[in-house]
Amino acid sequence: MTVASPGARPRPLSPHVLHWRWHITMAMSILTRITGGASYVAMFLFAGWSLALVSGPRAYTTYMTLLGSPPGKIVLFGFTVAVFMHLAGGLRHLMWDLGKGYEKGQASASAWAAIVFSVVASLAVWAIAGLSGAL
């Protein structure tokens, strides 16, 4: 007969994030979450732009001057990278939902592809904007 121990067993502990060796799929998972949050917060920039647009030419000019300043452009470029990175992360998850890309090599390759895509696409969008005179 088995004798039960007189008290609650200690709960098993999951390894803390500092005990894991960092790898690209881990970083991409975190970046996908961060860029989702950043995109949500950046929507306030769009809301501010919308409010400035309906508030008249003076408010719109002031807001566009703020967004056109060097810090404003840095924030907008970061927003562009965040949107593309979150898009790429979402496409990775869509492929996983379809049952593809679970192998270690494929997961790492898709993580690197998502990061490279987000940077290259953002640079392309900003280059086209600059060449068209929108900056």
Secondary structure, DSSP 8 states (H G I E B T S, - for coil): -----SS---------GGGS---HHHHHHHHHHHHHHHHHHHHHHHHHHHHHHHH-HHHHHHHHHHHHSHHHHHHHHHHHHHHHHHHHHHHHHHHHHTT---SHHHHHHHHHHHHHHHHHHHHHHHHHHHHHT--
